[in-house]
């Protein structure tokens, strides 16, 4: 422990809850609602596409292609999420909101 006078670093970051309570409708829609809709849609696509690949293509080739589809969809979705809502993203801290 340090003696008196040591200042704690306070992070100036608003959480989704802060935006929901204090923010405007536009801010909430762009920063919170669309973010959660994007994640749900990404998870839906990451589940449906491999299942459809296995349904259409029988055997071990279908399973392998489904696995490859997951390996492509999830990282691309994560990169797109970070480009939109990351620290330097369009809708992130320095975004248009």
Secondary structure by P-SEA (a helix, b strand, c coil): cccccccccccccccaaaaaccccaaaaaaccaaaaaaaaaaaaaacaaaaaaaaacccaaaaaaaaaaaacaaaaaaaaaaaaccccccccccccc
